[in-house]
């Protein structure tokens, strides 16, 4: 049986002690859970004992760096944390939250132009930082609807990825997708664009039609990505079973047993509400919260680990009486062939008046020795594993070089004054 069931953990960083592990690990194991989304600071790691204890106990953490999209945090700032998490057994990380929501951005920056482009410019260096530490980056969950229509936002991201040729998403695209119901039935929106009209942004659904704002949001996203890039992403359903995380509400029409049944549905069975194999995890909102926190009303357990619904205890008893063989999702040995679409890029200068005379003659030894991709685009160069910068007469600034470093490139600068060269 695939271990799809999981939870979002406390929405703070104060419940990572050994006593917390001793309380919650047995509960998660008793429910045959396989995933736990953990909030992480950008400056301090979740304690090793907590992470290792989960991994050894059969629970795979998904580390959630929930920071403002255009905060001051840089990929280099997270290198130590990412390396440590990978060493302790973590495989998945999420950077940012709901980039199509105004509150995810620093005040005063939302209304600036090219929002999707700015997000992608910010996001991709973190993707590289994760990959360089043998971690799988999970594309952050969009909020259905949102302040920027989520379907439009996602389509724009995929188009930019295709235009820039910055990532070959066919290799290893993982996504977090909303699993909120918005108080609609489990069948709402099923069939996506093959069955329903694509909804117009912020307009009411036509009579007799259904939209993507329900628990089947993933199906609309999958079809959009397949039509754009001709691939099928791996998907984690975040906020699974919540009516609305913004309103902090669980769906009163669904009990724990209903959601577990859907999460554990067999992909090989063509039942109405079975989930396909590309759904890796269903992360219920919310495992638990402080009793004084408003989130407590959306938690499945109280702070002492007591279930709030009788069906949780009944399900645990059922599993105890009917043990099932667990089946883990196999992580690819090579995390992503798309990490560096270009192995080596020779970045040459160009000016408003043109290209320096005889420049190809001067770089011929580099071309002959390494056979790099040759070009004049700093943006294109950011997609390379290594960049040799032919910096003739200070054509490239320190800011340009810093952009390459932050993109995760190995930078080899050749400083050229007319025809005199220094390494």
Secondary structure, DSSP 8 states (H G I E B T S, - for coil): -B--EEEE--SSS---SHHHHHHHHHHHHHTT--EEEEE--SSS---HHHHHHHHHTT-EEEEEE---TTSS--GGGGHHHHHHHHHHT--EEEESS-TTSGGGS-TT-TTSS-HHHHHHHHHHHHHHHHHHTT-EEEE----SSTTTTHHHHHHHHHHHHHHHT---TTTT-EEEEE---TT--TTTTTTHHHHS----TT----TT---S-STTHHHHHHHHHHHHHS---EEEEEEETEEETTTTEE-TT--HHHHHHHHT--TTS--TT---TTEEEEEES-S---TTSGGGGG-SB-TTS-BSSHHHHHHHHHHHHS----B-----SS--TTTTSEEEEEE---BTTB--TTHHHHHHHHHHHH--EEES-HHHHTTEEEEEEEEETT-S-HHHHHHHHHTT-EEEEEEEETTEEE-
